[in-house]
């Protein structure tokens, strides 16, 4: 029988806690930074469309949308590895559940059953809950890796 030490549990919980805070804080700031840049691209595209409103809008609109998509992809591309790292190990598996919840709440927002502030608060809380669960899974993986290492160590 493998004896599990308190030190192993403490190390795993400390790593999970650090993972949660780092991924939550870093994810929030990077998301705000990237979102701000993408928002600027969209705003410029909308301004461009408004300035050329009278001129052949049918041919001009798709070109602006294509330019906005390309610029947004260029902004997101360098950050994709970062988002992949902070999503490790469980967030990709939790996305279907969270996207279902977001769709339900978005429909409630559109039907004016909830306010924008309530929707925003719920989505922030859901994202934090997903980050916490992701960090707990990461901590569990660390724990599972540490138990044999600490057990095999000489007394």
C-alpha positions in Angstrom: 0.0 0.0 0.0 1.3 3.4 -0.9 1.5 5.9 1.9 0.5 9.4 0.8 2.4 12.1 2.7 0.9 15.5 3.6 3.8 17.1 1.8 2.8 15.5 -1.5 -0.8 16.7 -1.0 0.4 20.2 -0.1 2.7 20.4 -3.1 -0.1 19.3 -5.5 -2.6 21.8 -3.9 -0.1 24.6 -4.0 0.7 23.9 -7.7 -3.1 23.8 -8.5 -3.7 27.1 -6.6 -0.8 28.8 -8.4 -2.0 27.4 -11.8 -5.5 28.8 -11.1 -4.3 32.3 -10.2 -1.8 32.5 -13.0 -4.1 31.2 -15.7 -7.1 33.3 -14.4 -5.2 36.6 -14.1 -3.0 36.1 -17.2 -6.0 34.8 -19.2 -8.1 37.8 -18.2 -5.4 40.4 -19.1 -4.4 38.7 -22.4 -8.1 38.3 -23.3 -8.7 41.9 -22.6 -5.7 43.0 -24.6 -6.5 40.8 -27.6 -10.2 41.7 -27.3 -9.3 45.4 -27.3 -7.2 45.0 -30.4 -9.9 43.0 -32.2 -12.5 45.5 -31.2 -10.4 48.3 -32.8 -10.3 46.3 -36.0 -14.1 45.8 -36.0 -14.6 49.5 -35.2 -12.3 50.6 -38.1 -14.2 48.2 -40.4 -17.6 49.6 -39.3 -16.3 53.2 -39.8 -15.0 52.2 -43.3 -18.5 50.8 -44.2 -20.2 53.9 -42.9 -18.0 56.2 -44.9 -18.7 54.3 -48.1 -22.4 53.7 -47.4 -23.6 55.2 -50.7 -21.0 53.5 -52.9 -21.7 49.9 -54.0 -22.2 48.5 -50.5 -22.9 45.0 -51.8 -19.4 44.6 -53.2 -17.6 46.7 -50.5 -19.2 45.0 -47.5 -17.7 41.5 -48.0 -14.3 43.0 -48.7 -14.4 44.9 -45.3 -15.5 41.7 -43.5 -12.8 39.7 -45.1 -10.2 42.4 -44.1 -11.6 42.4 -40.5 -11.3 38.6 -40.4 -7.7 38.6 -41.7 -6.7 41.3 -39.2 -8.4 39.6 -36.3 -6.6 36.3 -37.2 -3.3 38.1 -37.4 -3.9 39.5 -33.9 -5.0 36.1 -32.4 -2.2 34.0 -34.1 0.7 34.8 -31.7 -1.6 34.2 -28.7 -2.9 30.7 -29.7 0.0 28.8 -27.9 -0.7 30.8 -24.8 -4.4 30.0 -24.8 -3.6 26.4 -25.4 -1.3 26.3 -22.4 -3.7 27.9 -20.0 -6.4 25.5 -21.3 -4.4 22.5 -20.3 -5.5 19.8 -19.3 -9.3 19.9 -19.0 -10.7 23.1 -20.6 -11.1 21.6 -24.1 -13.2 18.8 -22.6 -15.4 21.3 -20.7 -16.0 23.6 -23.7 -19.2 21.8 -24.9 -20.8 22.0 -21.5 -19.9 25.7 -21.1 -20.9 26.7 -24.7 -24.3 25.0 -24.1 -24.7 27.1 -20.9 -23.7 30.3 -22.7 -26.2 29.6 -25.5 -29.0 29.2 -22.9 -28.1 32.4 -21.1 -27.6 34.3 -24.3 -31.2 33.3 -25.3 -32.4 34.5 -22.0 -30.6 37.8 -22.5 -32.1 38.2 -26.0 -35.5 37.5 -24.5 -34.8 40.2 -21.9 -35.3 37.6 -19.1 -31.9 38.7 -17.6 -29.9 41.9 -17.8 -26.6 42.4 -19.5 -24.9 42.8 -16.2 -26.4 39.5 -15.0 -25.3 37.8 -18.2 -21.8 39.2 -17.9 -21.5 38.2 -14.2 -22.7 34.7 -15.0 -20.2 34.2 -17.8 -17.3 35.5 -15.7 -18.3 33.2 -12.9 -18.6 30.3 -15.3 -15.2 31.0 -16.8 -13.7 31.2 -13.3 -15.4 27.9 -12.3 -14.0 26.3 -15.5 -10.5 27.6 -14.6 -10.8 26.3 -11.1 -11.9 22.8 -12.3 -9.1 22.9 -14.9 -6.6 23.8 -12.2 -7.9 21.0 -9.9 -7.5 18.5 -12.6 -3.9 19.8 -13.2 -3.3 19.5 -9.5 -4.6 15.9 -9.5 -2.2 15.1 -12.4 0.7 16.6 -10.4 -0.4 14.5 -7.4 -0.6 11.3 -9.4 2.9 12.0 -10.8 4.3 12.8 -7.3 3.0 9.8 -5.4 5.2 7.3 -7.2 8.2 9.6 -7.2 8.0 10.3 -3.4 7.2 6.6 -2.7 10.3 5.4 -4.6 12.6 7.8 -2.8 14.9 6.2 -0.2 13.9 6.8 3.4 
